[in-house]
């Protein structure tokens, strides 16, 4: 290759990149206009473009290679320009990636194509009504939920974080709580601004006034004193796991429904969004969002059972350590968990395999499970060793899951990767309940081993948020409509 050719290639690629950056900069304004004026969230194959940087927008387009689609901002910006010129359309989530792919296949007048695509939401006024949310507890899951809710607190996004409830520890408590929300060793800095109002004991995050209520038990609180009415309370303390204990929240004025961020005991409904969320009835006031592992594996188990039939299996979770373990060797009431979490792999029990049956009764009694806690702070891996009714081919299984992850109504629950180089840290921040690792799939006759990565903090919190939105009656049509599994 000649020197002149190399120089020409350098200039060509630089020029192409600068052009893409300029287009992405224009897109940011259009995306914001649609979000704030028409309550429309734009995505690229499920990845939100709202409040994203130029680089993040370009990267979202690049990730479509997994879908065997070559997509760039050149293809999606005309769709955005057409969308902003359409009046009288209501709140929705519009997938520019899928629409661009359809348009590339069909061609024709782009304005006519976009008008036809949004017909289902034309004539529907944008809704700006919000629902009050209270976080009871402000630990790992509580703070991530706060970030997620605040991040969706634009017009019409449905949920409004009004308060958090914690025990007061000492002077400076408010500043420490705010600091933990602002800075996170795993997930990075808060996206926005945070300040505190010492006089009114509140955290102000991206313009959201969040009252910090100090209390030792639910019985101490009247939420209506803080202007909170008919609220959904998310209990992320794990202190109460049965209906009787959680019902204490319902005795408080201002609270109408409760979600537990842990597996529920007794006859409480354990819901894995995407699998059995239709089990939530209007009269249900207390719902469990199950566990992070149950949420990661149940959607994958469901689709495998639908196609191949699961006779039996064993689930082994390689799970990051949690606050329940000791940093150094010390007494712990549970077996082995007293040993130093950052120095040891620790075999421990998990109820996730049995809990699958609460969301997917077809697998009742068919699964066993165990867990190994490992010295990483976040992202876990579930290994599904299954015996199937039908023989399974490795490539067929991988392609089946890939299609499910892109086009089905489980797109938000099942992610997909086919890279031979990914490791656990690559999945930090993943918003799907679990990510199927195609490279690791093993199939032999009726035996299948599947590997599912999951951010046991963010991925799970997104599932909790989806349940919260459903219980609050917050839903948005998707354009184009998702197919059912």
Backbone torsions as a table, in degrees:
resi	resn	phi	psi	omega
1	UNK	NA	131.4	-175.6
2	UNK	-79.6	162.6	177.7
3	UNK	-60.1	-42.7	-179.0
4	UNK	-63.3	-38.0	178.4
5	UNK	-64.5	-42.7	179.8
6	UNK	-62.6	-44.1	179.2
7	UNK	-62.5	-41.5	179.8
8	UNK	-64.3	-41.2	178.9
9	UNK	-65.5	-39.7	178.0
10	UNK	-59.2	-47.2	-178.7
11	UNK	-65.7	-39.4	-179.6
12	UNK	-62.2	-48.8	-177.7
13	UNK	-68.9	-38.4	177.1
14	UNK	-63.7	-43.2	179.4
15	UNK	-63.9	-40.1	178.8
16	UNK	-64.8	-41.9	-179.4
17	UNK	-64.1	-45.1	179.5
18	UNK	-61.3	-38.1	177.8
19	UNK	-63.3	-42.5	179.1
20	UNK	-64.8	-39.9	178.1
21	UNK	-61.5	-43.9	179.9
22	UNK	-61.8	-41.3	178.6
23	UNK	-65.4	-43.4	179.8
24	UNK	-62.6	-35.8	177.0
25	UNK	-62.9	-40.3	176.5
26	UNK	-66.6	-36.3	-178.4
27	UNK	-64.7	-35.8	-178.5
28	UNK	-56.6	-44.3	179.3
29	UNK	-64.8	-41.0	-179.7
30	UNK	-68.1	-41.5	178.5
31	UNK	-61.8	-43.6	178.5
32	UNK	-65.5	-39.2	179.1
33	UNK	-63.2	-44.8	178.8
34	UNK	-64.5	-38.7	-177.3
35	UNK	-69.3	-45.5	-173.6
36	UNK	-86.3	-30.1	-177.8
37	UNK	-94.8	-30.6	-175.4
38	UNK	-123.4	3.9	177.7
39	UNK	57.1	40.0	179.2
40	UNK	-109.7	125.8	175.5
41	UNK	-97.3	122.0	178.1
42	UNK	-98.0	142.5	-177.3
43	UNK	-136.3	166.9	169.6
44	UNK	-122.2	103.8	-177.0
45	UNK	48.7	49.9	175.5
46	UNK	89.2	-11.0	-179.9
47	UNK	-92.4	118.9	-176.2
48	UNK	-64.2	141.9	176.3
49	UNK	-103.4	-3.8	-177.2
50	UNK	-69.6	133.3	179.0
51	UNK	58.7	33.9	177.7
52	UNK	-103.3	153.5	179.0
53	UNK	-82.1	172.5	177.0
54	UNK	-56.5	-48.5	-178.0
55	UNK	-64.1	-40.7	179.9
56	UNK	-64.5	-36.8	177.8
57	UNK	-66.8	-44.0	178.7
58	UNK	-64.2	-39.4	179.5
59	UNK	-66.8	-38.8	178.6
60	UNK	-59.7	-38.0	177.3
61	UNK	-68.8	-39.7	-178.1
62	UNK	-65.0	-32.6	-177.9
63	UNK	-67.5	-10.9	179.0
64	UNK	-69.9	-6.5	175.4
65	UNK	-58.7	-29.7	177.7
66	UNK	-61.0	-28.9	179.2
67	UNK	-87.7	10.2	-175.1
68	UNK	59.0	36.0	179.9
69	UNK	-122.8	129.8	172.6
70	UNK	-95.8	104.5	-172.6
71	UNK	-130.4	136.1	177.0
72	UNK	-136.0	175.0	179.8
73	UNK	-62.5	-22.8	176.8
74	UNK	-60.1	-32.9	-178.0
75	UNK	-84.1	-28.4	-173.2
76	UNK	-97.2	-26.5	-178.2
77	UNK	-62.3	-36.4	176.7
78	UNK	-62.4	-31.9	177.0
79	UNK	-66.1	-43.4	177.8
80	UNK	-61.1	-44.2	-179.5
81	UNK	-62.5	-36.4	177.7
82	UNK	-71.0	-38.1	-178.1
83	UNK	-64.1	-43.7	-176.2
84	UNK	-66.3	-17.4	-179.0
85	UNK	-93.3	0.2	179.1
86	UNK	-96.4	125.8	-179.4
87	UNK	-94.5	163.6	171.3
88	UNK	59.8	47.0	172.0
89	UNK	-118.7	144.8	-174.4
90	UNK	-95.3	-176.3	-177.6
91	UNK	-59.6	139.8	179.6
92	UNK	-167.4	165.8	168.4
93	UNK	-109.2	117.2	-175.6
94	UNK	-111.8	120.9	-177.6
95	UNK	-90.8	100.3	-178.9
96	UNK	-64.9	-32.0	179.9
97	UNK	-62.4	-49.1	-179.3
98	UNK	-67.3	-39.5	178.4
99	UNK	-64.7	-40.6	179.8
100	UNK	-64.2	-39.1	178.2
101	UNK	-64.3	-43.1	177.6
102	UNK	-62.0	-42.9	-177.0
103	UNK	-67.3	-37.5	178.3
104	UNK	-61.1	-33.3	179.6
105	UNK	-78.7	-36.5	-173.9
106	UNK	-90.5	-42.2	-176.2
107	UNK	71.3	-162.6	179.3
108	UNK	94.8	-165.0	-179.1
109	UNK	-75.1	122.6	-173.6
110	UNK	-70.0	-35.4	179.0
111	UNK	-63.7	-41.9	178.5
112	UNK	-66.0	-38.4	179.4
113	UNK	-62.4	-45.9	-178.3
114	UNK	-67.6	-41.4	178.7
115	UNK	-59.6	-41.3	179.1
116	UNK	-66.5	-39.0	-177.9
117	UNK	-64.2	-35.3	-175.2
118	UNK	-96.9	9.1	178.4
119	UNK	-52.8	-39.1	-179.1
120	UNK	-61.1	-20.9	-177.9
121	UNK	-111.8	6.6	177.2
122	UNK	-77.8	140.9	-179.7
123	UNK	86.7	-0.1	179.0
124	UNK	-104.7	120.4	-179.4
125	UNK	-66.2	142.9	176.6
126	UNK	-67.0	135.7	-178.6
127	UNK	-97.4	136.0	179.9
128	UNK	-117.0	5.7	-178.6
129	UNK	-68.6	135.9	178.7
130	UNK	-116.4	158.9	179.3
131	UNK	-116.0	133.3	-179.0
132	UNK	-70.3	138.0	177.3
133	UNK	-129.3	139.2	174.8
134	UNK	-121.7	132.9	174.0
135	UNK	-100.2	117.0	178.1
136	UNK	-96.9	101.1	-171.6
137	UNK	105.3	148.6	-175.2
138	UNK	-142.8	50.0	177.7
139	UNK	-90.4	-148.9	-176.4
140	UNK	-57.4	-53.0	-177.7
141	UNK	-70.0	-39.1	-179.6
142	UNK	-59.7	-44.1	-178.0
143	UNK	-71.3	-35.2	177.2
144	UNK	-69.0	-40.1	175.0
145	UNK	-59.6	-40.9	178.2
146	UNK	-59.8	-45.7	178.2
147	UNK	-59.3	-44.6	-177.8
148	UNK	-65.0	-45.2	-178.5
149	UNK	-66.4	-43.9	178.8
150	UNK	-62.5	-38.3	179.9
151	UNK	-65.2	-19.7	179.1
152	UNK	-109.0	19.9	-172.2
153	UNK	-87.0	16.4	173.7
154	UNK	-68.7	177.4	-178.7
155	UNK	-56.2	131.1	172.0
156	UNK	77.3	8.3	-177.9
157	UNK	-84.5	-1.9	164.8
158	UNK	97.4	-51.8	-174.9
159	UNK	-105.5	139.4	179.8
160	UNK	-128.8	115.5	179.8
161	UNK	-75.3	110.5	-175.9
162	UNK	-98.1	-28.3	-176.0
163	UNK	-159.7	156.0	166.8
164	UNK	-124.2	148.0	-179.0
165	UNK	-118.3	124.5	180.0
166	UNK	-143.1	168.1	172.2
167	UNK	-88.9	137.7	178.6
168	UNK	-76.2	130.9	-176.2
169	UNK	-96.5	-53.5	-177.0
170	UNK	-165.9	179.5	175.0
171	UNK	-58.2	142.1	-178.2
172	UNK	85.8	6.7	-177.3
173	UNK	-57.9	-45.6	-176.3
174	UNK	-60.7	-44.4	-179.6
175	UNK	-64.0	-37.5	179.1
176	UNK	-68.0	-40.2	177.8
177	UNK	-61.9	-43.8	-179.5
178	UNK	-64.9	-39.0	-179.8
179	UNK	-64.4	-39.3	178.3
180	UNK	-67.0	-29.8	175.5
181	UNK	-74.3	-35.8	-176.4
182	UNK	-74.0	-38.5	-173.5
183	UNK	-122.3	134.4	178.8
184	UNK	-139.0	126.2	-175.0
185	UNK	-64.6	-24.8	-178.3
186	UNK	-99.2	-48.8	-170.6
187	UNK	-98.4	1.3	174.3
188	UNK	83.6	-170.1	-175.8
189	UNK	-73.6	151.0	174.8
190	UNK	-61.1	138.2	-179.1
191	UNK	-86.0	86.8	-179.5
192	UNK	145.1	-154.6	-177.5
193	UNK	-120.0	144.7	179.3
194	UNK	-134.1	134.6	172.8
195	UNK	-140.0	170.8	179.5
196	UNK	-123.4	149.5	175.5
197	UNK	-114.8	93.7	-175.5
198	UNK	-61.9	-41.0	-176.3
199	UNK	-61.8	-43.2	-177.6
200	UNK	-99.5	7.3	178.9
201	UNK	48.7	67.5	-177.3
202	UNK	-145.4	155.0	171.9
203	UNK	-106.8	132.1	177.1
204	UNK	-107.7	111.8	-176.8
205	UNK	-124.0	116.0	-178.8
206	UNK	49.8	41.3	177.7
207	UNK	83.5	-0.2	178.2
208	UNK	-91.9	121.3	176.9
209	UNK	-85.6	111.2	-176.2
210	UNK	-113.7	107.8	-179.5
211	UNK	-70.3	131.4	174.7
212	UNK	-98.1	113.4	-178.6
213	UNK	-101.0	121.9	179.2
214	UNK	-95.0	120.1	-179.0
215	UNK	-157.0	153.2	179.4
216	UNK	-98.5	-16.5	179.0
217	UNK	-156.6	158.3	179.9
218	UNK	-58.7	-32.2	-174.9
219	UNK	-63.0	-16.1	-177.7
220	UNK	-83.2	-7.3	-166.6
221	UNK	-114.9	133.1	166.3
222	UNK	-116.0	103.1	-173.3
223	UNK	-68.6	-22.8	179.2
224	UNK	-66.8	-20.7	175.6
225	UNK	-64.1	-20.2	-179.1
226	UNK	-107.9	15.8	178.9
227	UNK	75.8	20.5	-178.8
228	UNK	-100.7	125.0	-176.0
229	UNK	-131.8	140.4	171.6
230	UNK	50.0	43.6	-171.9
231	UNK	-88.0	155.9	168.1
232	UNK	-94.0	127.0	177.5
233	UNK	-105.2	129.0	176.9
234	UNK	-106.6	110.8	-178.8
235	UNK	-90.7	109.8	179.6
236	UNK	-113.3	23.3	178.2
237	UNK	-86.4	-29.1	-176.0
238	UNK	74.7	6.2	-177.2
239	UNK	-68.3	-39.9	178.1
240	UNK	-116.5	131.0	-176.4
241	UNK	-121.2	0.3	179.0
242	UNK	-118.5	168.8	-176.4
243	UNK	-63.1	-36.8	-178.4
244	UNK	-62.7	-46.9	-179.3
245	UNK	-66.5	-43.5	-178.1
246	UNK	-71.8	-22.2	179.0
247	UNK	-64.3	-16.3	175.9
248	UNK	-57.8	-34.6	179.8
249	UNK	-65.3	-34.9	-177.9
250	UNK	-71.6	-15.9	176.7
251	UNK	-78.5	-12.7	-179.3
252	UNK	-83.0	134.6	176.6
253	UNK	-63.7	134.3	178.2
254	UNK	102.0	-12.2	-179.5
255	UNK	-108.9	129.1	-179.0
256	UNK	-116.2	-24.1	-178.9
257	UNK	-147.0	157.6	-175.3
258	UNK	-135.3	137.5	171.8
259	UNK	-119.4	131.5	178.3
260	UNK	-100.8	129.8	179.4
261	UNK	-95.2	55.2	178.1
262	UNK	-166.9	162.4	177.1
263	UNK	-62.1	131.0	179.2
264	UNK	-84.4	150.2	179.6
265	UNK	-100.8	163.3	177.6
266	UNK	71.8	-141.7	-176.0
267	UNK	-92.6	13.3	178.7
268	UNK	-63.2	139.7	177.6
269	UNK	-71.5	126.0	174.4
270	UNK	-102.7	115.9	-171.6
271	UNK	-111.5	128.7	169.9
272	UNK	-108.8	109.7	-175.8
273	UNK	-60.7	136.3	-176.3
274	UNK	100.1	-20.5	-178.4
275	UNK	-111.6	-55.3	-175.9
276	UNK	-133.7	30.1	179.3
277	UNK	-64.7	-20.3	177.8
278	UNK	-70.9	-9.4	175.3
279	UNK	-73.4	-15.7	179.3
280	UNK	-75.2	119.7	-178.9
281	UNK	-105.0	161.8	180.0
282	UNK	-58.0	-32.4	-176.8
283	UNK	-83.6	-6.7	178.6
284	UNK	-73.9	124.7	-179.4
285	UNK	-109.5	-15.8	178.6
286	UNK	-133.3	124.1	-178.3
287	UNK	-133.1	141.2	172.5
288	UNK	-98.5	138.1	175.6
289	UNK	-91.6	18.4	179.3
290	UNK	56.9	-153.6	-177.4
291	UNK	-112.2	169.2	178.8
292	UNK	-62.3	-41.2	-178.5
293	UNK	-69.0	-41.9	177.8
294	UNK	-60.6	-39.9	178.7
295	UNK	-67.8	-32.9	-178.5
296	UNK	-71.9	-40.2	-171.5
297	UNK	-94.5	-27.5	-173.9
298	UNK	-63.2	-44.7	178.4
299	UNK	-60.1	-41.4	179.0
300	UNK	-66.5	-43.4	177.6
301	UNK	-61.1	-38.0	-179.6
302	UNK	-60.8	-50.3	-175.6
303	UNK	-70.4	-32.5	175.4
304	UNK	-67.7	-40.0	177.9
305	UNK	-66.4	-38.4	179.7
306	UNK	-60.1	-38.7	-174.5
307	UNK	-92.8	-40.5	-172.6
308	UNK	-113.2	-20.2	-175.2
309	UNK	77.0	121.4	178.8
310	UNK	-100.8	116.7	178.3
311	UNK	-80.6	-46.1	177.5
312	UNK	-166.6	171.0	179.6
313	UNK	-177.8	171.2	177.0
314	UNK	-128.2	135.5	178.9
315	UNK	-111.5	119.0	175.5
316	UNK	-111.7	122.0	179.6
317	UNK	-105.6	127.4	172.9
318	UNK	-96.5	99.3	-164.3
319	UNK	-111.4	136.2	174.5
320	UNK	-60.3	151.8	179.4
321	UNK	-67.1	159.3	-178.4
322	UNK	-131.1	173.9	-179.4
323	UNK	-63.0	-15.4	-179.5
324	UNK	-71.7	-16.7	-179.4
325	UNK	-95.1	163.7	178.3
326	UNK	-89.4	143.3	176.0
327	UNK	-69.4	-38.2	175.3
328	UNK	-129.0	164.1	-176.7
329	UNK	-55.0	126.2	177.0
330	UNK	-163.8	170.4	-178.8
331	UNK	-61.7	138.4	173.8
332	UNK	-145.0	138.7	-177.1
333	UNK	-67.1	-25.0	-179.1
334	UNK	-91.4	152.3	178.2
335	UNK	-63.0	137.1	172.9
336	UNK	68.9	-24.8	-174.5
337	UNK	-71.1	-7.6	176.0
338	UNK	-77.4	-13.6	-179.3
339	UNK	-80.3	152.5	-172.0
340	UNK	-55.6	118.7	-174.7
341	UNK	-65.7	-33.4	-175.7
342	UNK	-85.9	-1.5	-177.2
343	UNK	-118.9	-10.4	-171.2
344	UNK	-133.6	151.5	161.0
345	UNK	-87.9	130.7	-171.7
346	UNK	-123.5	115.9	175.6
347	UNK	-74.7	129.9	178.7
348	UNK	-148.2	170.3	-177.3
349	UNK	-84.7	158.7	171.2
350	UNK	-141.4	139.1	177.4
351	UNK	-95.3	7.4	-173.4
352	UNK	-62.0	-41.4	-177.1
353	UNK	-62.8	-44.7	178.0
354	UNK	-69.1	-34.5	-177.7
355	UNK	-67.7	-22.3	177.3
356	UNK	-54.3	-38.4	-176.1
357	UNK	-63.5	-25.1	179.0
358	UNK	-69.9	-29.2	177.1
359	UNK	-97.3	-25.4	-176.8
360	UNK	-134.8	79.4	-173.5
361	UNK	-56.7	-23.3	-179.3
362	UNK	-61.7	-20.4	-178.7
363	UNK	-103.3	13.8	179.8
364	UNK	-59.6	127.3	177.7
365	UNK	77.1	4.4	-175.9
366	UNK	-100.4	-11.8	-173.9
367	UNK	-122.5	142.0	168.0
368	UNK	-114.0	167.7	-177.9
369	UNK	-159.3	155.5	174.5
370	UNK	-152.5	170.5	-176.6
371	UNK	-140.7	145.6	172.6
372	UNK	-122.0	113.5	176.5
373	UNK	-79.5	133.8	-175.7
374	UNK	-124.7	161.0	-174.4
375	UNK	-78.2	57.4	169.2
376	UNK	-128.6	146.8	-173.4
377	UNK	-83.2	-15.2	-178.1
378	UNK	-164.7	156.4	-176.9
379	UNK	79.8	124.9	-177.1
380	UNK	-124.9	171.9	-176.2
381	UNK	-137.5	125.3	176.7
382	UNK	-104.1	130.9	178.7
383	UNK	-110.5	115.9	-176.9
384	UNK	-101.7	109.9	175.6
385	UNK	-101.6	107.6	-168.5
386	UNK	-121.6	144.9	168.1
387	UNK	-106.6	124.0	-172.7
388	UNK	-106.0	160.6	175.1
389	UNK	-74.0	-34.8	-178.5
390	UNK	-113.9	154.1	175.9
391	UNK	-69.7	146.3	-176.3
392	UNK	-124.3	134.8	174.9
393	UNK	-98.3	135.2	-174.7
394	UNK	-55.8	-50.7	-177.8
395	UNK	-65.4	-36.3	179.4
396	UNK	-65.8	-42.9	178.9
397	UNK	-62.2	-46.4	-178.5
398	UNK	-61.2	-44.3	-179.4
399	UNK	-67.6	-36.7	177.7
400	UNK	-60.9	-47.3	179.5
401	UNK	-67.4	-38.4	178.8
402	UNK	-59.3	-45.4	179.2
403	UNK	-63.8	-40.9	177.7
404	UNK	-60.1	-43.4	-175.9
405	UNK	-67.9	-21.3	-177.1
406	UNK	-98.1	-45.3	-165.2
407	UNK	-112.9	-10.0	-173.6
408	UNK	-94.6	176.5	176.4
409	UNK	-76.6	5.8	173.7
410	UNK	-104.5	16.4	179.9
411	UNK	-56.6	-36.8	-179.3
412	UNK	-78.3	-12.7	-177.2
413	UNK	-104.2	-36.0	-176.0
414	UNK	-112.6	113.3	171.9
415	UNK	-94.5	174.8	-175.0
416	UNK	-148.7	135.7	173.2
417	UNK	-137.7	143.9	178.4
418	UNK	-128.1	25.1	-179.8
419	UNK	-88.2	136.1	177.3
420	UNK	-81.5	1.6	-173.5
421	UNK	-113.6	-4.6	-174.1
422	UNK	-71.4	146.4	174.9
423	UNK	-133.1	178.3	-170.6
424	UNK	-56.5	-42.4	-175.8
425	UNK	-64.5	-18.8	177.8
426	UNK	-67.6	-15.1	-176.5
427	UNK	-104.7	7.8	174.6
428	UNK	-64.0	126.4	-179.1
429	UNK	91.0	-1.6	178.8
430	UNK	-61.9	130.5	-175.2
431	UNK	-97.1	-0.7	172.6
432	UNK	-85.0	156.1	-179.1
433	UNK	-63.6	-34.6	178.8
434	UNK	-157.4	155.1	-179.8
435	UNK	-121.9	116.9	-178.6
436	UNK	-73.9	126.6	-179.1
437	UNK	-97.8	99.5	-174.8
438	UNK	-65.6	-32.9	-178.5
439	UNK	-64.4	-25.9	-175.1
440	UNK	-92.4	-6.0	-176.2
441	UNK	-61.6	134.4	175.4
442	UNK	-125.3	126.5	179.2
443	UNK	-132.2	133.3	178.0
444	UNK	-148.1	101.2	-177.4
445	UNK	63.6	-120.7	179.9
446	UNK	-95.4	8.9	179.2
447	UNK	-104.5	131.4	-179.2
448	UNK	-134.0	133.8	172.1
449	UNK	-118.0	121.1	-178.4
450	UNK	-122.0	144.8	-178.3
451	UNK	-115.8	131.3	-177.9
452	UNK	-129.7	114.8	174.7
453	UNK	-82.3	151.2	173.9
454	UNK	-157.3	135.0	170.2
455	UNK	-75.4	105.0	-173.6
456	UNK	-72.4	-0.1	174.8
457	UNK	-109.0	-63.8	-176.2
458	UNK	-71.1	-47.2	-179.5
459	UNK	-57.6	-43.9	179.0
460	UNK	-66.9	-43.0	-179.2
461	UNK	-61.3	-35.6	176.3
462	UNK	-63.0	-37.3	176.7
463	UNK	-65.5	-41.9	177.0
464	UNK	-59.9	-44.3	-178.9
465	UNK	-62.4	-38.4	178.7
466	UNK	-63.8	-39.1	176.1
467	UNK	-65.6	-43.4	179.6
468	UNK	-59.1	-43.1	179.6
469	UNK	-63.5	-41.4	179.3
470	UNK	-64.7	-42.9	-178.6
471	UNK	-66.7	-25.5	178.5
472	UNK	-91.5	2.0	179.4
473	UNK	74.1	24.4	-179.7
474	UNK	-97.7	114.7	178.0
475	UNK	-149.9	149.9	-178.3
476	UNK	-133.6	134.2	176.3
477	UNK	-63.6	151.0	178.7
478	UNK	-108.6	135.0	178.1
479	UNK	-121.1	121.8	-8.0
480	UNK	-71.1	159.3	-178.1
481	UNK	-63.3	143.3	178.3
482	UNK	-79.9	146.9	174.4
483	UNK	-79.8	157.5	177.6
484	UNK	-91.1	152.1	179.4
485	UNK	-81.7	NA	NA
